[in-house]
Amino acid sequence: MKIVNRLAVAISLASLCTFSAHGAESKGRVEVVHYWTSDGEAKSVDVLKQLIEKDGFTWQNSAVAGGGGAAAMTVLKTRAVSGNPPSAAQLKGPDIQEWGNLGLLTNIDDVAKANQWDNRLPQSIAQLMKYDGHYVAVPLNIHRINWLWTNPAVLKQAGVPQAPTTLEELYAAGDKLKAAGFIAIAHGGQPWQDTTVFEGLVLSLLGADGFKKAFIDHDEATFTGPQMTEVFVALRKLKTYMDPNGAGQDWNMETAKVIKGQAGMQIMGDWAKSEWSAAGKQAGIDYECVPFPGSQGLYSYTIDSLAMFKLSSKNDTPGNNAARDDLAKIALEPQFQTVFNQNKGSIPVITGLDMSQFDSCAQASAKDFAAAEKAGTLAPSMAFNMSTSQAVQGAVFDVVSHFMSDKDADPAKAGKQMLASIQAAAQ
């Protein structure tokens, strides 16, 4: 695993965000490094904090801002290198295996067995939480990435009859919104946000099989073929509809523009719903969610999980270990799964939970996940570390961001450049 550069910055960040524990005595302390920092996400984290404290443990919040999580990973790596890891950290997909390879994660099989995780989790998800056959992480939710969010009142004002379901309809809606004086697509010009849009286009134009060939198999023909050129042509066209003042904007700042009626649409994962919920808005009335145009029947996903770390000698106490185990237990309990995911915008990861307690977008997401799992059209997100390593993901980010910023970049060459970057990163 590559250790992120600029350790001075990381150490500074770590020093700012690791001393927020309550001073009161408790049965033990659990510290979590994460990047849930928007208003809606913070409400979700507070649910976990309250349940931990209800059990008599102290919650130490080590939040690091940045929706893509790069800053949090820098802090985590710095902490790990210095021999002072947290109790748990927000990790995804292949990263769990990489941290396991370093020998830094701890076995939580006892918690899993006592709480029947093998019966509560889909098998495919349970396997992701294990290293060398043992549970080392706990999943919190399932996020769908390939969503389009719309403000129906804004669309109506612009003469758009309904949320677009095809790329041509998306372009037509963008033209009408721009003509009516609205931002067509709220979008923050950050690498991970650019790549979220790119991933949606890959699904739309290449399908689940093409997505797999590209981002799991790294198939040369897929990257150098005409369909990948189409993806980059479409990405350039979509850029013309994006917020002209979105450079460097965090995703939730762009979501706010849709909520306030300044923009008509946003291409974003379902954590965007947490901002609508925090603003007191209702799904199906104040906002609508539809699959990214052309990707109906496909489900690009990421899973938030908390990986459990071996504590340093000074923190390796029975109380702190008990607090960490309590965190793992609470994470898969129905009460937490319901409230956390209602706030977060995602859907529960445990099976058999009553979805009537959730809004129409979450119900649609759960239904679509089950259908895609059955049809074999689930797509582990490349943009959110579910199908690639951080090194490969970073290579994709670089190519997409360069293409977005260079108006002279050739769509016919971009796929070849991405393949070369991925191959170099994977070595």
C-alpha positions as CSV (number, residue, x, y, z in Angstrom):
1,M,0.0,0.0,0.0
2,K,1.3,3.4,-0.9
3,I,1.7,5.8,2.0
4,V,0.2,9.2,1.0
5,N,2.7,12.0,0.7
6,R,2.7,15.3,2.5
7,L,2.9,13.7,5.9
8,A,3.3,17.1,7.5
9,V,-0.2,18.1,6.3
10,A,-1.5,14.7,7.5
11,I,0.1,15.1,11.0
12,S,-1.4,18.6,11.2
13,L,-4.9,17.2,10.3
14,A,-4.5,14.4,12.8
15,S,-3.6,16.7,15.6
16,L,-6.7,18.8,14.9
17,C,-9.2,16.0,14.9
18,T,-8.2,13.4,17.5
19,F,-8.8,15.1,20.8
20,S,-12.5,15.5,21.0
21,A,-13.3,12.8,23.5
22,H,-15.3,13.6,26.6
23,G,-13.4,14.0,29.7
24,A,-15.8,12.0,31.9
25,E,-14.9,8.6,33.1
26,S,-16.4,5.7,31.2
27,K,-16.2,1.9,30.8
28,G,-13.9,2.4,27.7
29,R,-13.3,4.7,24.8
30,V,-13.8,4.1,21.0
31,E,-12.2,6.4,18.5
32,V,-13.4,6.5,14.9
33,V,-11.7,8.2,11.9
34,H,-14.3,9.0,9.2
35,Y,-15.3,11.6,6.7
36,W,-19.0,11.9,7.4
37,T,-19.0,15.7,7.9
38,S,-21.9,17.2,5.9
39,D,-25.0,18.1,7.9
40,G,-27.0,15.0,7.0
41,E,-24.0,12.7,7.5
42,A,-23.2,14.3,10.9
43,K,-26.7,13.5,12.1
44,S,-26.1,9.9,11.1
45,V,-22.8,9.7,13.0
46,D,-24.5,11.3,16.1
47,V,-26.9,8.3,16.2
48,L,-23.9,6.0,16.6
49,K,-22.4,8.2,19.2
50,Q,-25.6,8.3,21.3
51,L,-26.0,4.5,21.2
52,I,-22.3,4.0,22.2
53,E,-22.7,6.4,25.1
54,K,-25.9,4.8,26.2
55,D,-23.9,1.7,26.7
56,G,-21.5,3.6,29.0
57,F,-18.6,4.0,26.6
58,T,-17.0,7.2,25.4
59,W,-17.2,8.2,21.7
60,Q,-14.1,10.0,20.4
61,N,-14.9,11.6,17.1
62,S,-12.1,12.0,14.6
63,A,-13.9,13.4,11.6
64,V,-11.9,14.7,8.6
65,A,-13.7,16.8,6.0
66,G,-13.6,15.8,2.4
67,G,-16.4,13.8,0.7
68,G,-14.0,11.6,-1.3
69,G,-12.2,10.5,1.9
70,A,-8.6,11.2,0.6
71,A,-7.8,13.5,3.6
72,A,-9.2,11.0,6.1
73,M,-7.0,8.3,4.5
74,T,-4.0,10.5,4.8
75,V,-4.7,11.0,8.5
76,L,-5.3,7.3,9.0
77,K,-2.0,6.3,7.3
78,T,-0.1,8.8,9.4
79,R,-1.6,7.5,12.6
80,A,-0.9,3.9,11.6
81,V,2.7,4.6,10.6
82,S,3.3,6.4,14.0
83,G,1.9,3.4,15.9
84,N,-1.2,5.2,17.1
85,P,-4.2,3.8,15.1
86,P,-7.8,4.6,16.0
87,S,-10.2,1.9,17.2
88,A,-12.0,2.0,13.9
89,A,-11.9,3.7,10.6
90,Q,-14.2,4.2,7.6
91,L,-12.9,2.0,4.8
92,K,-14.3,0.5,1.6
93,G,-13.8,-2.6,-0.5
94,P,-10.3,-3.6,-1.4
95,D,-8.8,-1.2,1.1
96,I,-9.9,-3.6,3.9
97,Q,-7.8,-6.3,2.3
98,E,-4.8,-3.9,2.0
99,W,-5.0,-2.9,5.7
100,G,-5.4,-6.6,6.6
101,N,-2.2,-7.4,4.6
102,L,-0.3,-4.9,6.8
103,G,-1.4,-6.8,9.9
104,L,-3.1,-3.8,11.4
105,L,-6.7,-5.1,11.7
106,T,-8.2,-7.1,14.5
107,N,-10.4,-10.2,14.5
108,I,-14.0,-9.6,15.6
109,D,-15.3,-13.1,14.9
110,D,-16.6,-13.4,18.5
111,V,-18.9,-10.3,17.9
112,A,-20.0,-11.6,14.5
113,K,-20.9,-15.1,15.9
114,A,-22.7,-13.8,19.0
115,N,-24.8,-11.5,16.8
116,Q,-25.4,-14.0,13.9
117,W,-23.8,-11.8,11.2
118,D,-23.6,-14.7,8.7
119,N,-27.5,-14.9,8.8
120,R,-28.0,-11.1,8.8
121,L,-25.8,-10.1,5.9
122,P,-25.9,-11.0,2.2
123,Q,-23.1,-13.5,1.6
124,S,-21.4,-11.3,-1.0
125,I,-21.2,-8.4,1.5
126,A,-20.1,-10.6,4.4
127,Q,-17.1,-11.8,2.4
128,L,-16.0,-8.2,1.8
129,M,-15.8,-7.7,5.6
130,K,-13.4,-10.6,6.1
131,Y,-9.7,-10.9,5.9
132,D,-8.2,-14.3,5.7
133,G,-11.6,-15.8,6.5
134,H,-12.1,-13.7,9.7
135,Y,-14.4,-10.7,10.2
136,V,-12.3,-7.5,10.6
137,A,-14.9,-4.9,9.6
138,V,-18.6,-4.3,9.9
139,P,-20.8,-2.8,7.0
140,L,-23.1,0.0,7.8
141,N,-25.1,0.5,4.7
142,I,-25.4,0.2,0.9
143,H,-25.1,3.4,-1.1
144,R,-26.3,3.6,-4.7
145,I,-24.1,5.7,-6.9
146,N,-25.9,5.9,-10.2
147,W,-28.7,8.4,-9.2
148,L,-29.9,11.6,-10.8
149,W,-31.6,14.0,-8.3
150,T,-34.0,16.6,-9.6
151,N,-36.0,19.6,-8.3
152,P,-39.4,19.0,-10.0
153,A,-40.5,22.6,-9.4
154,V,-37.4,23.9,-11.2
155,L,-37.9,21.4,-14.1
156,K,-41.5,22.5,-14.5
157,Q,-40.5,26.2,-14.6
158,A,-38.0,25.4,-17.4
159,G,-40.6,23.4,-19.3
160,V,-39.1,19.9,-18.6
161,P,-42.1,17.6,-18.1
162,Q,-40.3,14.9,-16.1
163,A,-37.0,13.7,-14.9
164,P,-34.9,12.5,-17.8
165,T,-34.5,8.7,-18.4
166,T,-32.1,8.7,-21.4
167,L,-29.0,10.7,-22.2
168,E,-30.8,12.5,-25.0
169,E,-33.5,13.5,-22.5
170,L,-30.8,14.7,-20.1
171,Y,-29.3,16.9,-22.8
172,A,-32.7,18.3,-23.7
173,A,-33.5,19.0,-20.1
174,G,-30.1,20.7,-19.7
175,D,-30.7,23.0,-22.7
176,K,-34.1,24.1,-21.3
177,L,-32.8,24.7,-17.8
178,K,-29.9,26.8,-19.1
179,A,-32.3,28.8,-21.4
180,A,-34.5,29.4,-18.4
181,G,-31.6,30.9,-16.4
182,F,-31.0,27.9,-14.1
183,I,-27.9,25.9,-13.4
184,A,-28.7,22.7,-15.3
185,I,-26.5,20.3,-13.4
186,A,-25.2,21.2,-9.9
187,H,-21.6,19.8,-9.8
188,G,-18.5,20.5,-7.8
189,G,-15.3,20.3,-9.8
190,Q,-13.5,17.9,-7.7
191,P,-11.8,14.7,-9.1
192,W,-14.1,12.3,-7.3
193,Q,-17.2,14.2,-8.4
194,D,-16.0,14.3,-12.0
195,T,-15.4,10.5,-11.8
196,T,-18.9,9.9,-10.4
197,V,-20.4,11.4,-13.5
198,F,-17.9,9.4,-15.7
199,E,-18.8,6.2,-14.0
200,G,-22.5,6.8,-14.6
201,L,-21.7,7.3,-18.3
202,V,-19.8,4.1,-18.5
203,L,-22.7,2.2,-17.0
204,S,-25.1,4.0,-19.4
205,L,-23.1,3.4,-22.6
206,L,-21.2,0.2,-21.8
207,G,-23.6,-1.6,-19.5
208,A,-22.7,-3.8,-16.5
209,D,-20.6,-6.2,-18.6
210,G,-18.6,-3.3,-20.1
211,F,-18.2,-1.7,-16.7
212,K,-16.7,-5.0,-15.3
213,K,-14.4,-5.4,-18.3
214,A,-13.1,-1.9,-17.7
215,F,-12.7,-1.5,-14.0
216,I,-12.3,-5.1,-12.7
217,D,-10.7,-6.9,-15.7
218,H,-8.9,-3.8,-17.1
219,D,-9.6,-5.1,-20.5
220,E,-7.6,-3.3,-23.3
221,A,-10.2,-3.6,-26.0
222,T,-12.8,-2.0,-23.8
223,F,-10.6,1.1,-23.1
224,T,-9.5,1.5,-26.6
225,G,-12.8,0.8,-28.3
226,P,-15.3,3.2,-29.8
227,Q,-17.7,2.9,-26.9
228,M,-15.2,4.4,-24.5
229,T,-14.7,7.3,-26.9
230,E,-18.5,7.8,-26.7
231,V,-18.2,8.0,-23.0
232,F,-15.7,10.8,-23.1
233,V,-17.7,12.6,-25.8
234,A,-20.7,12.5,-23.6
235,L,-18.7,13.6,-20.6
236,R,-17.6,16.7,-22.5
237,K,-21.2,17.5,-23.5
238,L,-22.4,17.1,-19.9
239,K,-19.7,19.6,-18.8
240,T,-21.4,22.3,-20.8
241,Y,-24.5,21.9,-18.5
242,M,-22.5,21.9,-15.2
243,D,-22.4,24.7,-12.6
244,P,-19.9,27.3,-14.1
245,N,-19.1,28.3,-10.5
246,G,-18.6,24.8,-9.2
247,A,-14.8,24.6,-9.3
248,G,-13.6,23.1,-6.0
249,Q,-17.1,23.1,-4.5
250,D,-18.0,20.3,-2.0
251,W,-20.8,18.1,-3.1
252,N,-23.2,19.3,-0.4
253,M,-22.8,22.9,-1.4
254,E,-23.9,21.9,-4.9
255,T,-26.8,19.9,-3.5
256,A,-27.9,23.0,-1.7
257,K,-28.3,24.8,-5.0
258,V,-30.8,22.2,-6.2
259,I,-32.6,22.3,-2.9
260,K,-32.8,26.2,-3.1
261,G,-34.1,26.1,-6.7
262,Q,-30.9,27.5,-8.2
263,A,-30.2,24.3,-10.1
264,G,-32.4,21.6,-11.6
265,M,-30.4,18.4,-11.3
266,Q,-27.4,16.7,-9.6
267,I,-25.6,13.5,-10.5
268,M,-24.6,12.1,-7.1
269,G,-24.8,9.0,-4.9
270,D,-27.7,8.7,-2.5
271,W,-25.9,10.5,0.3
272,A,-27.3,13.6,-1.5
273,K,-30.7,12.6,0.0
274,S,-29.3,13.3,3.5
275,E,-29.1,17.0,2.6
276,W,-32.7,17.0,1.4
277,S,-33.8,15.3,4.5
278,A,-31.8,17.7,6.7
279,A,-33.6,20.6,4.9
280,G,-37.0,19.1,5.8
281,K,-37.8,18.1,2.1
282,Q,-39.8,15.0,1.1
283,A,-39.0,12.5,-1.6
284,G,-41.5,12.4,-4.4
285,I,-42.7,15.9,-3.6
286,D,-39.9,18.3,-3.2
287,Y,-37.3,16.2,-5.0
288,E,-37.2,13.1,-7.3
289,C,-34.7,10.4,-7.7
290,V,-34.2,8.4,-10.9
291,P,-31.4,6.1,-12.0
292,F,-28.7,7.9,-14.0
293,P,-30.2,8.1,-17.5
294,G,-29.5,4.9,-19.5
295,S,-28.5,2.9,-16.5
296,Q,-31.9,1.6,-15.5
297,G,-31.6,-2.0,-14.2
298,L,-27.9,-1.5,-13.2
299,Y,-26.9,-0.7,-9.7
300,S,-23.5,0.9,-9.0
301,Y,-22.8,0.7,-5.2
302,T,-20.4,1.3,-2.4
303,I,-20.6,0.1,1.2
304,D,-19.6,2.2,4.1
305,S,-17.8,0.0,6.6
306,L,-15.8,0.4,9.8
307,A,-12.6,-1.6,9.9
308,M,-11.4,-2.5,13.4
309,F,-7.8,-1.8,14.2
310,K,-5.4,-3.4,16.6
311,L,-4.9,-0.8,19.4
312,S,-1.5,0.5,20.4
313,S,-0.1,-0.9,23.7
314,K,-1.1,2.2,25.7
315,N,-4.7,2.0,24.4
316,D,-5.0,-1.8,24.4
317,T,-7.1,-2.1,27.5
318,P,-10.1,-4.4,28.3
319,G,-12.4,-1.3,28.4
320,N,-11.3,0.1,25.0
321,N,-11.6,-3.4,23.4
322,A,-15.1,-3.7,24.9
323,A,-16.0,-0.3,23.5
324,R,-14.7,-1.3,20.0
325,D,-16.7,-4.5,20.2
326,D,-19.8,-2.6,21.2
327,L,-19.4,-0.4,18.2
328,A,-19.3,-3.4,15.9
329,K,-22.4,-4.9,17.6
330,I,-24.5,-1.7,17.4
331,A,-23.7,-1.2,13.8
332,L,-25.8,-4.2,12.6
333,E,-28.7,-3.8,15.1
334,P,-32.1,-3.0,13.5
335,Q,-32.5,0.2,15.5
336,F,-29.2,1.7,14.3
337,Q,-29.6,0.4,10.7
338,T,-33.0,2.1,10.4
339,V,-32.2,5.5,11.9
340,F,-28.6,5.7,10.5
341,N,-29.7,4.9,6.9
342,Q,-32.8,7.2,7.1
343,N,-30.5,10.0,8.0
344,K,-27.7,9.0,5.6
345,G,-29.8,8.4,2.5
346,S,-28.6,4.9,2.0
347,I,-30.3,1.6,2.5
348,P,-29.8,-1.0,5.3
349,V,-27.2,-3.7,4.8
350,I,-29.0,-6.3,7.0
351,T,-31.6,-8.5,5.4
352,G,-35.3,-8.5,6.3
353,L,-35.7,-5.0,7.6
354,D,-39.1,-3.4,7.2
355,M,-38.6,-0.8,4.3
356,S,-42.0,0.7,4.8
357,Q,-40.3,3.0,7.4
358,F,-38.2,4.5,4.6
359,D,-39.1,7.0,1.9
360,S,-39.8,6.3,-1.8
361,C,-36.2,6.7,-2.9
362,A,-34.9,4.2,-0.4
363,Q,-37.7,1.8,-1.2
364,A,-36.8,2.0,-4.9
365,S,-33.1,1.6,-4.1
366,A,-33.7,-1.6,-2.1
367,K,-36.0,-3.0,-4.8
368,D,-33.4,-2.2,-7.5
369,F,-30.6,-3.7,-5.5
370,A,-32.4,-7.0,-5.0
371,A,-33.3,-7.1,-8.8
372,A,-29.8,-6.3,-9.9
373,E,-28.3,-8.9,-7.5
374,K,-30.6,-11.5,-9.0
375,A,-29.9,-10.4,-12.6
376,G,-26.1,-10.1,-12.1
377,T,-26.0,-6.4,-12.8
378,L,-24.6,-5.1,-9.6
379,A,-21.6,-2.9,-10.3
380,P,-19.1,-2.3,-7.4
381,S,-18.2,1.3,-7.8
382,M,-14.8,2.2,-9.2
383,A,-15.2,5.8,-8.1
384,F,-15.7,4.7,-4.5
385,N,-13.1,2.0,-4.0
386,M,-15.4,-1.0,-4.4
387,S,-13.8,-2.5,-7.5
388,T,-10.3,-1.0,-7.5
389,S,-7.4,-0.1,-5.3
390,Q,-6.8,3.5,-4.3
391,A,-3.8,3.6,-6.6
392,V,-6.0,2.6,-9.6
393,Q,-8.8,4.8,-8.5
394,G,-6.3,7.7,-8.4
395,A,-5.1,7.0,-11.9
396,V,-8.7,7.2,-13.2
397,F,-9.3,10.4,-11.2
398,D,-6.2,12.0,-12.8
399,V,-7.3,11.1,-16.4
400,V,-10.9,12.2,-15.9
401,S,-9.9,15.5,-14.2
402,H,-7.4,16.3,-16.9
403,F,-10.0,15.6,-19.6
404,M,-12.5,17.8,-17.9
405,S,-10.1,20.7,-17.5
406,D,-8.5,20.5,-21.0
407,K,-11.0,21.6,-23.7
408,D,-8.6,20.3,-26.4
409,A,-8.2,16.8,-24.9
410,D,-9.1,14.1,-27.5
411,P,-11.9,11.8,-26.5
412,A,-10.5,9.1,-28.9
413,K,-7.2,9.1,-27.0
414,A,-8.6,9.4,-23.4
415,G,-9.4,5.7,-23.1
416,K,-5.9,4.7,-24.1
417,Q,-4.5,7.2,-21.6
418,M,-6.7,5.8,-18.9
419,L,-5.6,2.2,-19.6
420,A,-1.9,3.2,-19.5
421,S,-2.4,5.0,-16.2
422,I,-4.3,2.1,-14.7
423,Q,-1.6,-0.4,-15.8
424,A,1.1,1.8,-14.3
425,A,-0.8,2.2,-11.0
426,A,-1.5,-1.5,-10.7
427,Q,2.1,-2.5,-10.9
